[in-house]
Amino acid sequence: MSDTVLQLEPIHRLIHAYAKQGQRPRYALLFALDARFADIIRSTSEILIGQMRLTWWRDILTKPAAERPAGEPLVAELNMLEEQGENLAPLLTLLDGWEAMLDDFPWGDREFDNYSAARGRGFFAFGLADEQLLNPRQAELARAWALWDFARHCSDAGMRQSAFDRCSTIVKSQGAPDFDRSGRPLSILCKLMIHDVRKGQLAADLYSPASAARIIWHGIAGR
């Protein structure tokens, strides 16, 4: 197991285990980089500082591998995957979504739409290795997932409920996810999200025995 995988949150390590063998490095990097961007937003008290830190990653993603700094494990993982032919462009879209998080609260439709469209599409497109592989339903579920994840981590009660309401509206209009085996980690995330929407509330702990059982069952059976 790579150092990148070991540093993931336990639930992401579990979900990562159900990726196809050859796709696990890509999903490991996706979870790790998304978490790194989240840490930047979480630890930022001044917008300018947050923008500077995210701009550093934007430069990394747009530079040739030879010009990227050494010593950062995630940069080394990026280089390795790029050498293997992975397209890093969706990660720039993911970064756009996190940069939208720097907008002041409270948010309206525009801010929620900008954030969810970019973060959701970037995350799911990189998971599938190509933005062109996202069909319209998957793109909508990706947007709903971004809103659901926002709600799970937002400390502002009003914003949390607004994000979850928007997520629920999308989920109820889209039906079950239709990812193939290559998108199994993404369909697991969607299943967890849909379970919360059906209950009408966010699960207190996604790594509970019941949630782990749902992850394992869907990871194995796809249902």
Accessible surface in RSA format (square Angstrom, percent):
REM  Atomic radii and reference values for relative SASA: ProtOr
REM  Chains: A
REM  Algorithm: Lee & Richards
REM  Probe-radius: 1.40
REM  Slices: 20
REM RES _ NUM      All-atoms   Total-Side   Main-Chain    Non-polar    All polar
REM                ABS   REL    ABS   REL    ABS   REL    ABS   REL    ABS   REL
RES MET A   1   168.20  87.1  86.27  57.1  81.93 195.1  97.94  83.3  70.26  93.1
RES SER A   2    53.46  45.2  37.73  50.4  15.72  36.2  44.77  95.3   8.69  12.2
RES ASP A   3   101.46  71.1  96.37  95.9   5.08  12.0  23.41  55.1  78.04  77.8
RES THR A   4     9.47   6.7   5.41   5.5   4.07   9.7   4.93   6.6   4.54   6.9
RES VAL A   5     9.27   6.1   9.27   8.4   0.00   0.0   9.27   8.1   0.00   0.0
RES LEU A   6    98.77  55.0  83.55  59.8  15.22  38.3  83.61  58.7  15.16  40.8
RES GLN A   7   142.27  79.6 107.66  78.7  34.61  82.4  44.68  95.1  97.59  74.0
RES LEU A   8     9.89   5.5   3.28   2.3   6.61  16.6   5.99   4.2   3.89  10.5
RES GLU A   9    91.25  52.4  85.31  64.5   5.94  14.1  34.80  67.3  56.45  46.1
RES PRO A  10    62.40  45.5  60.74  55.4   1.66   6.0  61.25  50.6   1.15   7.1
RES ILE A  11    16.40   9.3  15.76  11.7   0.64   1.5  15.76  11.3   0.64   1.7
RES HIS A  12    41.10  22.5  41.10  28.6   0.00   0.0  22.01  22.7  19.09  22.2
RES ARG A  13    81.47  34.2  76.00  38.7   5.46  13.0  10.91  14.9  70.56  42.8
RES LEU A  14    35.61  19.8  30.37  21.7   5.24  13.2  35.08  24.6   0.53   1.4
RES ILE A  15     0.13   0.1   0.13   0.1   0.00   0.0   0.13   0.1   0.00   0.0
RES HIS A  16    14.17   7.7  14.17   9.8   0.00   0.0  10.34  10.7   3.83   4.5
RES ALA A  17    46.34  42.6  37.77  58.3   8.57  19.5  39.87  56.1   6.47  17.1
RES TYR A  18    38.00  17.7  37.09  21.1   0.91   2.4  22.81  17.1  15.20  18.7
RES ALA A  19     0.35   0.3   0.00   0.0   0.35   0.8   0.18   0.2   0.17   0.5
RES LYS A  20    88.52  43.2  85.01  52.2   3.51   8.4  43.14  38.8  45.38  48.3
RES GLN A  21   133.93  74.9 123.52  90.3  10.41  24.8  60.19 128.1  73.74  55.9
RES GLY A  22    71.04  87.6   0.00   N/A  71.04  87.6  40.61 111.5  30.42  68.1
RES GLN A  23    33.28  18.6  33.17  24.2   0.11   0.3  11.30  24.1  21.98  16.7
RES ARG A  24    72.49  30.4  72.49  37.0   0.00   0.0  12.66  17.3  59.83  36.3
RES PRO A  25    51.79  37.7  45.29  41.3   6.50  23.6  51.13  42.2   0.65   4.1
RES ARG A  26    12.87   5.4  12.48   6.4   0.39   0.9   1.02   1.4  11.85   7.2
RES TYR A  27     0.40   0.2   0.40   0.2   0.00   0.0   0.40   0.3   0.00   0.0
RES ALA A  28     3.14   2.9   3.14   4.8   0.00   0.0   3.14   4.4   0.00   0.0
RES LEU A  29     0.41   0.2   0.15   0.1   0.26   0.7   0.15   0.1   0.26   0.7
RES LEU A  30     0.00   0.0   0.00   0.0   0.00   0.0   0.00   0.0   0.00   0.0
RES PHE A  31     4.32   2.2   3.05   1.9   1.27   3.3   3.27   2.0   1.06   3.0
RES ALA A  32    14.22  13.1   8.48  13.1   5.74  13.1  10.83  15.3   3.39   9.0
RES LEU A  33     0.00   0.0   0.00   0.0   0.00   0.0   0.00   0.0   0.00   0.0
RES ASP A  34    12.79   9.0  12.79  12.7   0.00   0.0   0.94   2.2  11.85  11.8
RES ALA A  35    37.70  34.7  31.43  48.5   6.27  14.3  36.92  52.0   0.78   2.1
RES ARG A  36    75.39  31.7  73.74  37.6   1.65   3.9  18.47  25.2  56.92  34.5
RES PHE A  37     0.00   0.0   0.00   0.0   0.00   0.0   0.00   0.0   0.00   0.0
RES ALA A  38    14.64  13.5  12.93  20.0   1.71   3.9  13.13  18.5   1.51   4.0
RES ASP A  39    67.95  47.6  67.13  66.8   0.82   1.9  20.30  47.8  47.65  47.5
RES ILE A  40     4.83   2.7   4.83   3.6   0.00   0.0   4.83   3.5   0.00   0.0
RES ILE A  41    26.88  15.3  19.11  14.2   7.78  18.7  19.11  13.8   7.78  21.1
RES ARG A  42   157.53  66.1 124.09  63.3  33.44  79.6  78.23 106.9  79.30  48.1
RES SER A  43    74.80  63.2  40.54  54.1  34.26  78.9  50.20 106.9  24.61  34.5
RES THR A  44    29.63  21.1   4.21   4.3  25.42  60.6   7.15   9.6  22.47  34.0
RES SER A  45   114.63  96.9  73.14  97.6  41.49  95.6  53.73 114.4  60.90  85.3
RES GLU A  46   107.28  61.6 102.64  77.7   4.64  11.0  33.13  64.1  74.15  60.5
RES ILE A  47    79.62  45.3  73.82  55.0   5.80  14.0  73.85  53.2   5.77  15.7
RES LEU A  48   118.01  65.7 114.83  82.2   3.18   8.0 115.32  81.0   2.69   7.2
RES ILE A  49    79.90  45.5  79.90  59.5   0.00   0.0  79.90  57.5   0.00   0.0
RES GLY A  50     0.00   0.0   0.00   N/A   0.00   0.0   0.00   0.0   0.00   0.0
RES GLN A  51    69.69  39.0  69.59  50.9   0.10   0.2  11.13  23.7  58.56  44.4
RES MET A  52   114.59  59.3 103.86  68.7  10.72  25.5  97.46  82.9  17.13  22.7
RES ARG A  53    95.66  40.2  89.93  45.8   5.72  13.6  35.34  48.3  60.32  36.6
RES LEU A  54     1.39   0.8   1.19   0.8   0.21   0.5   1.39   1.0   0.00   0.0
RES THR A  55    62.40  44.4  61.59  62.4   0.81   1.9  44.58  59.9  17.82  26.9
RES TRP A  56   104.52  41.9 100.98  48.9   3.54   8.3  79.12  42.2  25.40  41.2
RES TRP A  57     7.95   3.2   7.95   3.8   0.00   0.0   0.95   0.5   7.00  11.4
RES ARG A  58    64.41  27.0  64.41  32.8   0.00   0.0  39.35  53.8  25.07  15.2
RES ASP A  59    63.48  44.5  62.82  62.5   0.66   1.6   7.58  17.8  55.90  55.8
RES ILE A  60     2.37   1.3   2.37   1.8   0.00   0.0   2.37   1.7   0.00   0.0
RES LEU A  61    11.00   6.1   0.04   0.0  10.95  27.5   0.04   0.0  10.95  29.5
RES THR A  62    86.00  61.2  51.88  52.6  34.12  81.3  46.78  62.8  39.22  59.3
RES LYS A  63    79.99  39.0  75.47  46.3   4.52  10.8  36.34  32.7  43.65  46.5
RES PRO A  64    79.74  58.1  67.96  61.9  11.79  42.9  79.25  65.4   0.49   3.1
RES ALA A  65    35.38  32.5  24.55  37.9  10.83  24.6  24.80  34.9  10.58  28.0
RES ALA A  66   104.56  96.1  60.35  93.1  44.20 100.6  73.28 103.2  31.28  82.9
RES GLU A  67   110.18  63.3  89.19  67.5  21.00  50.0  38.23  73.9  71.95  58.7
RES ARG A  68    16.97   7.1   0.89   0.5  16.07  38.3   0.03   0.0  16.94  10.3
RES PRO A  69    54.35  39.6  41.31  37.7  13.04  47.4  52.58  43.4   1.77  11.0
RES ALA A  70   104.59  96.2  67.33 103.9  37.26  84.8  76.25 107.4  28.34  75.1
RES GLY A  71    80.77  99.6   0.00   N/A  80.77  99.6  44.02 120.8  36.75  82.3
RES GLU A  72    35.77  20.5  30.99  23.4   4.78  11.4  12.43  24.0  23.34  19.1
RES PRO A  73    86.07  62.7  77.85  71.0   8.23  29.9  85.00  70.2   1.07   6.7
RES LEU A  74    10.49   5.8  10.49   7.5   0.00   0.0  10.49   7.4   0.00   0.0
RES VAL A  75     1.53   1.0   1.53   1.4   0.00   0.0   1.53   1.3   0.00   0.0
RES ALA A  76    60.19  55.3  50.53  78.0   9.65  22.0  54.57  76.9   5.62  14.9
RES GLU A  77    38.42  22.1  37.47  28.3   0.95   2.3   1.98   3.8  36.44  29.8
RES LEU A  78     0.00   0.0   0.00   0.0   0.00   0.0   0.00   0.0   0.00   0.0
RES ASN A  79    31.15  21.5  31.15  30.1   0.00   0.0   8.97  21.6  22.17  21.4
RES MET A  80    72.67  37.6  70.35  46.6   2.32   5.5  36.04  30.6  36.63  48.5
RES LEU A  81     3.01   1.7   3.01   2.2   0.00   0.0   3.01   2.1   0.00   0.0
RES GLU A  82    63.85  36.7  54.03  40.9   9.82  23.4  23.33  45.1  40.52  33.1
RES GLU A  83   141.49  81.2 100.94  76.4  40.56  96.6  44.57  86.2  96.93  79.1
RES GLN A  84   123.25  68.9  83.62  61.1  39.63  94.3  43.16  91.9  80.08  60.7
RES GLY A  85    64.99  80.1   0.00   N/A  64.99  80.1  35.42  97.2  29.57  66.2
RES GLU A  86    36.68  21.1  27.84  21.1   8.83  21.0   6.31  12.2  30.37  24.8
RES ASN A  87    73.08  50.4  64.33  62.2   8.75  21.1  26.72  64.3  46.36  44.8
RES LEU A  88    10.65   5.9   6.79   4.9   3.86   9.7   6.91   4.9   3.74  10.1
RES ALA A  89    52.96  48.7  45.32  69.9   7.64  17.4  47.97  67.6   4.98  13.2
RES PRO A  90     2.62   1.9   1.71   1.6   0.92   3.3   2.55   2.1   0.07   0.4
RES LEU A  91     0.00   0.0   0.00   0.0   0.00   0.0   0.00   0.0   0.00   0.0
RES LEU A  92    44.04  24.5  44.04  31.5   0.00   0.0  44.04  30.9   0.00   0.0
RES THR A  93    34.60  24.6  34.18  34.7   0.42   1.0  15.55  20.9  19.05  28.8
RES LEU A  94     0.00   0.0   0.00   0.0   0.00   0.0   0.00   0.0   0.00   0.0
RES LEU A  95     0.00   0.0   0.00   0.0   0.00   0.0   0.00   0.0   0.00   0.0
RES ASP A  96    63.67  44.6  56.98  56.7   6.69  15.8  17.76  41.8  45.92  45.8
RES GLY A  97     0.00   0.0   0.00   N/A   0.00   0.0   0.00   0.0   0.00   0.0
RES TRP A  98    14.32   5.7  14.32   6.9   0.00   0.0  14.32   7.6   0.00   0.0
RES GLU A  99    54.68  31.4  50.56  38.2   4.13   9.8  18.24  35.3  36.45  29.8
RES ALA A 100    16.55  15.2   8.02  12.4   8.53  19.4  15.96  22.5   0.59   1.6
RES MET A 101    35.81  18.5  25.98  17.2   9.83  23.4  25.98  22.1   9.83  13.0
RES LEU A 102    18.57  10.3  11.67   8.3   6.90  17.3  14.40  10.1   4.17  11.2
RES ASP A 103    58.57  41.0  50.08  49.8   8.49  20.1  12.55  29.5  46.03  45.9
RES ASP A 104   109.48  76.7  91.50  91.1  17.98  42.5  33.06  77.8  76.42  76.2
RES PHE A 105    86.98  43.5  59.54  36.9  27.44  71.4  59.73  36.2  27.25  78.0
RES PRO A 106   118.94  86.7 102.95  93.8  15.99  58.1 102.95  85.0  15.99  99.4
RES TRP A 107    19.26   7.7   0.17   0.1  19.09  44.8   1.49   0.8  17.77  28.8
RES GLY A 108    33.55  41.4   0.00   N/A  33.55  41.4  29.92  82.1   3.63   8.1
RES ASP A 109    94.77  66.4  88.48  88.1   6.29  14.9  28.31  66.6  66.46  66.3
RES ARG A 110   150.88  63.4 141.52  72.1   9.36  22.3  75.14 102.7  75.74  45.9
RES GLU A 111    30.17  17.3  29.53  22.3   0.64   1.5   1.35   2.6  28.81  23.5
RES PHE A 112     0.60   0.3   0.53   0.3   0.07   0.2   0.60   0.4   0.00   0.0
RES ASP A 113    66.35  46.5  66.09  65.8   0.26   0.6  22.21  52.3  44.14  44.0
RES ASN A 114    71.84  49.5  62.07  60.0   9.77  23.5  18.69  45.0  53.15  51.4
RES TYR A 115     1.02   0.5   1.02   0.6   0.00   0.0   0.00   0.0   1.02   1.3
RES SER A 116     0.40   0.3   0.40   0.5   0.00   0.0   0.00   0.0   0.40   0.6
RES ALA A 117    48.85  44.9  43.63  67.3   5.22  11.9  47.13  66.4   1.73   4.6
RES ALA A 118    16.51  15.2  13.06  20.2   3.45   7.8  16.35  23.0   0.16   0.4
RES ARG A 119     5.57   2.3   5.57   2.8   0.00   0.0   0.00   0.0   5.57   3.4
RES GLY A 120     0.00   0.0   0.00   N/A   0.00   0.0   0.00   0.0   0.00   0.0
RES ARG A 121    81.47  34.2  80.46  41.0   1.01   2.4  27.56  37.7  53.91  32.7
RES GLY A 122     0.00   0.0   0.00   N/A   0.00   0.0   0.00   0.0   0.00   0.0
RES PHE A 123     1.21   0.6   1.21   0.7   0.00   0.0   1.21   0.7   0.00   0.0
RES PHE A 124     0.00   0.0   0.00   0.0   0.00   0.0   0.00   0.0   0.00   0.0
RES ALA A 125     0.42   0.4   0.42   0.6   0.00   0.0   0.42   0.6   0.00   0.0
RES PHE A 126     0.30   0.2   0.25   0.2   0.05   0.1   0.30   0.2   0.00   0.0
RES GLY A 127     0.00   0.0   0.00   N/A   0.00   0.0   0.00   0.0   0.00   0.0
RES LEU A 128    16.83   9.4  11.11   7.9   5.73  14.4  11.22   7.9   5.62  15.1
RES ALA A 129    35.12  32.3  24.48  37.8  10.64  24.2  25.82  36.4   9.29  24.6
RES ASP A 130    52.65  36.9  52.65  52.4   0.00   0.0  10.25  24.1  42.40  42.3
RES GLU A 131    55.07  31.6  53.98  40.8   1.09   2.6  13.13  25.4  41.94  34.2
RES GLN A 132   155.18  86.8 126.85  92.7  28.33  67.5  48.72 103.7 106.45  80.7
RES LEU A 133   109.20  60.8  90.77  64.9  18.43  46.3  94.49  66.4  14.71  39.6
RES LEU A 134    14.32   8.0   0.00   0.0  14.32  36.0   0.14   0.1  14.18  38.2
RES ASN A 135    51.04  35.2  46.52  45.0   4.52  10.9  30.96  74.5  20.08  19.4
RES PRO A 136   113.89  83.0 105.44  96.1   8.45  30.7 112.79  93.1   1.10   6.8
RES ARG A 137    96.31  40.4  92.56  47.2   3.75   8.9  15.85  21.7  80.46  48.8
RES GLN A 138    11.95   6.7  11.95   8.7   0.00   0.0   0.00   0.0  11.95   9.1
RES ALA A 139    20.95  19.3  15.48  23.9   5.46  12.4  15.48  21.8   5.46  14.5
RES GLU A 140    52.12  29.9  52.12  39.4   0.00   0.0  18.54  35.9  33.58  27.4
RES LEU A 141     0.00   0.0   0.00   0.0   0.00   0.0   0.00   0.0   0.00   0.0
RES ALA A 142     0.00   0.0   0.00   0.0   0.00   0.0   0.00   0.0   0.00   0.0
RES ARG A 143    57.68  24.2  57.49  29.3   0.19   0.4  14.39  19.7  43.29  26.2
RES ALA A 144     0.00   0.0   0.00   0.0   0.00   0.0   0.00   0.0   0.00   0.0
RES TRP A 145     7.52   3.0   7.52   3.6   0.00   0.0   6.61   3.5   0.91   1.5
RES ALA A 146     0.00   0.0   0.00   0.0   0.00   0.0   0.00   0.0   0.00   0.0
RES LEU A 147     1.82   1.0   1.82   1.3   0.00   0.0   1.82   1.3   0.00   0.0
RES TRP A 148     2.38   1.0   2.38   1.2   0.00   0.0   2.38   1.3   0.00   0.0
RES ASP A 149    23.22  16.3  22.97  22.9   0.25   0.6   0.07   0.2  23.15  23.1
RES PHE A 150     8.89   4.4   2.12   1.3   6.77  17.6   7.95   4.8   0.94   2.7
RES ALA A 151     0.00   0.0   0.00   0.0   0.00   0.0   0.00   0.0   0.00   0.0
RES ARG A 152    55.17  23.2  25.09  12.8  30.08  71.6   3.50   4.8  51.67  31.3
RES HIS A 153   116.23  63.5  83.15  57.8  33.08  84.6  65.28  67.3  50.95  59.3
RES CYS A 154    17.36  13.1   4.44   5.0  12.92  30.4   9.78  24.8   7.58   8.2
RES SER A 155   114.59  96.8  81.37 108.6  33.22  76.5  52.68 112.2  61.91  86.7
RES ASP A 156    63.46  44.4  55.47  55.2   7.98  18.9  16.19  38.1  47.27  47.1
RES ALA A 157    65.19  59.9  55.70  86.0   9.49  21.6  55.87  78.7   9.32  24.7
RES GLY A 158    51.50  63.5   0.00   N/A  51.50  63.5  40.82 112.0  10.68  23.9
RES MET A 159     7.62   3.9   6.03   4.0   1.58   3.8   3.64   3.1   3.98   5.3
RES ARG A 160    79.32  33.3  79.32  40.4   0.00   0.0  15.65  21.4  63.67  38.6
RES GLN A 161    97.61  54.6  96.52  70.5   1.09   2.6  41.09  87.5  56.52  42.9
RES SER A 162    30.22  25.5  24.82  33.1   5.40  12.4  20.89  44.5   9.33  13.1
RES ALA A 163     0.00   0.0   0.00   0.0   0.00   0.0   0.00   0.0   0.00   0.0
RES PHE A 164     9.74   4.9   9.74   6.0   0.00   0.0   9.74   5.9   0.00   0.0
RES ASP A 165    71.50  50.1  68.15  67.8   3.34   7.9  26.10  61.4  45.39  45.3
RES ARG A 166    62.35  26.2  57.89  29.5   4.46  10.6  28.21  38.6  34.14  20.7
RES CYS A 167     0.00   0.0   0.00   0.0   0.00   0.0   0.00   0.0   0.00   0.0
RES SER A 168    14.96  12.6  14.96  20.0   0.00   0.0  11.29  24.0   3.67   5.1
RES THR A 169    96.18  68.4  89.28  90.5   6.90  16.4  67.01  90.0  29.17  44.1
RES ILE A 170    13.00   7.4  11.07   8.2   1.94   4.7  13.00   9.4   0.00   0.0
RES VAL A 171    10.40   6.8   7.78   7.0   2.62   6.3   7.78   6.8   2.62   7.1
RES LYS A 172   157.11  76.6 119.22  73.2  37.89  90.2  75.62  68.1  81.49  86.8
RES SER A 173    80.15  67.7  42.11  56.2  38.05  87.6  46.29  98.6  33.86  47.4
RES GLN A 174    37.57  21.0  31.61  23.1   5.96  14.2   3.22   6.9  34.35  26.1
RES GLY A 175    41.57  51.3   0.00   N/A  41.57  51.3  38.18 104.8   3.39   7.6
RES ALA A 176    58.11  53.4  47.13  72.7  10.99  25.0  49.36  69.5   8.76  23.2
RES PRO A 177    21.90  16.0   2.54   2.3  19.36  70.4   2.54   2.1  19.36 120.3
RES ASP A 178    70.59  49.4  45.58  45.4  25.01  59.1  33.82  79.6  36.77  36.7
RES PHE A 179    26.40  13.2   0.30   0.2  26.10  67.9   0.71   0.4  25.69  73.5
RES ASP A 180    99.20  69.5  84.80  84.4  14.40  34.0  48.96 115.2  50.24  50.1
RES ARG A 181    96.83  40.7  91.58  46.7   5.26  12.5  46.27  63.2  50.57  30.6
RES SER A 182    27.45  23.2  26.93  35.9   0.53   1.2  11.40  24.3  16.05  22.5
RES GLY A 183     0.00   0.0   0.00   N/A   0.00   0.0   0.00   0.0   0.00   0.0
RES ARG A 184    31.62  13.3  31.49  16.1   0.13   0.3   0.13   0.2  31.49  19.1
RES PRO A 185     0.12   0.1   0.12   0.1   0.00   0.0   0.12   0.1   0.00   0.0
RES LEU A 186     0.34   0.2   0.34   0.2   0.00   0.0   0.34   0.2   0.00   0.0
RES SER A 187     5.72   4.8   5.72   7.6   0.00   0.0   4.56   9.7   1.16   1.6
RES ILE A 188     1.05   0.6   1.03   0.8   0.02   0.1   1.03   0.7   0.02   0.0
RES LEU A 189     7.49   4.2   7.49   5.4   0.00   0.0   7.49   5.3   0.00   0.0
RES CYS A 190     0.00   0.0   0.00   0.0   0.00   0.0   0.00   0.0   0.00   0.0
RES LYS A 191    71.29  34.8  67.25  41.3   4.04   9.6  31.76  28.6  39.53  42.1
RES LEU A 192     4.90   2.7   3.85   2.8   1.05   2.6   4.30   3.0   0.61   1.6
RES MET A 193     0.00   0.0   0.00   0.0   0.00   0.0   0.00   0.0   0.00   0.0
RES ILE A 194    10.81   6.1  10.81   8.0   0.00   0.0  10.81   7.8   0.00   0.0
RES HIS A 195    52.32  28.6  50.36  35.0   1.96   5.0  33.89  34.9  18.42  21.4
RES ASP A 196     0.91   0.6   0.91   0.9   0.00   0.0   0.00   0.0   0.91   0.9
RES VAL A 197     7.85   5.2   2.52   2.3   5.33  12.8   2.52   2.2   5.33  14.5
RES ARG A 198   195.43  82.1 157.23  80.2  38.19  90.9  59.77  81.7 135.66  82.2
RES LYS A 199    95.87  46.8  60.49  37.1  35.38  84.2  50.72  45.7  45.15  48.1
RES GLY A 200    54.06  66.7   0.00   N/A  54.06  66.7  26.91  73.8  27.15  60.8
RES GLN A 201   110.57  61.8 107.18  78.3   3.39   8.1  25.98  55.3  84.59  64.2
RES LEU A 202    42.63  23.7  24.27  17.4  18.35  46.1  24.27  17.0  18.35  49.4
RES ALA A 203    14.33  13.2   8.56  13.2   5.76  13.1  11.08  15.6   3.25   8.6
RES ALA A 204   110.29 101.4  66.87 103.2  43.42  98.8  77.22 108.7  33.07  87.6
RES ASP A 205    78.40  54.9  70.99  70.7   7.41  17.5  27.78  65.4  50.62  50.5
RES LEU A 206    28.18  15.7  25.47  18.2   2.71   6.8  25.47  17.9   2.71   7.3
RES TYR A 207   108.70  50.8  95.78  54.5  12.92  33.6  60.56  45.5  48.14  59.3
RES SER A 208    28.74  24.3  26.84  35.8   1.91   4.4  23.07  49.1   5.67   7.9
RES PRO A 209   120.67  87.9 107.42  97.9  13.25  48.1 115.68  95.5   4.99  31.0
RES ALA A 210    57.36  52.7  46.46  71.7  10.90  24.8  54.86  77.3   2.50   6.6
RES SER A 211     1.57   1.3   1.57   2.1   0.00   0.0   0.00   0.0   1.57   2.2
RES ALA A 212    20.98  19.3  20.98  32.4   0.00   0.0  20.98  29.6   0.00   0.0
RES ALA A 213    58.05  53.4  49.39  76.2   8.66  19.7  54.39  76.6   3.65   9.7
RES ARG A 214    81.99  34.4  75.48  38.5   6.50  15.5  50.87  69.5  31.12  18.9
RES ILE A 215     1.20   0.7   0.01   0.0   1.19   2.9   1.20   0.9   0.00   0.0
RES ILE A 216    70.39  40.1  70.39  52.4   0.00   0.0  70.39  50.7   0.00   0.0
RES TRP A 217   135.90  54.5 134.11  64.9   1.79   4.2 120.61  64.3  15.28  24.8
RES HIS A 218     9.34   5.1   9.34   6.5   0.00   0.0   9.25   9.5   0.09   0.1
RES GLY A 219     3.14   3.9   0.00   N/A   3.14   3.9   0.00   0.0   3.14   7.0
RES ILE A 220   121.84  69.3  93.30  69.5  28.54  68.8  98.11  70.6  23.73  64.4
RES ALA A 221    32.28  29.7   6.58  10.2  25.70  58.5  14.38  20.2  17.91  47.4
RES GLY A 222    27.56  34.0   0.00   N/A  27.56  34.0   4.57  12.6  22.99  51.5
RES ARG A 223   163.34  68.6 144.97  73.9  18.37  43.7  78.38 107.1  84.96  51.5
END  Absolute sums over single chains surface
CHAIN  1 A    10592.9       8502.6       2090.3       5776.9       4816.1
END  Absolute sums over all chains
TOTAL         10592.9       8502.6       2090.3       5776.9       4816.1
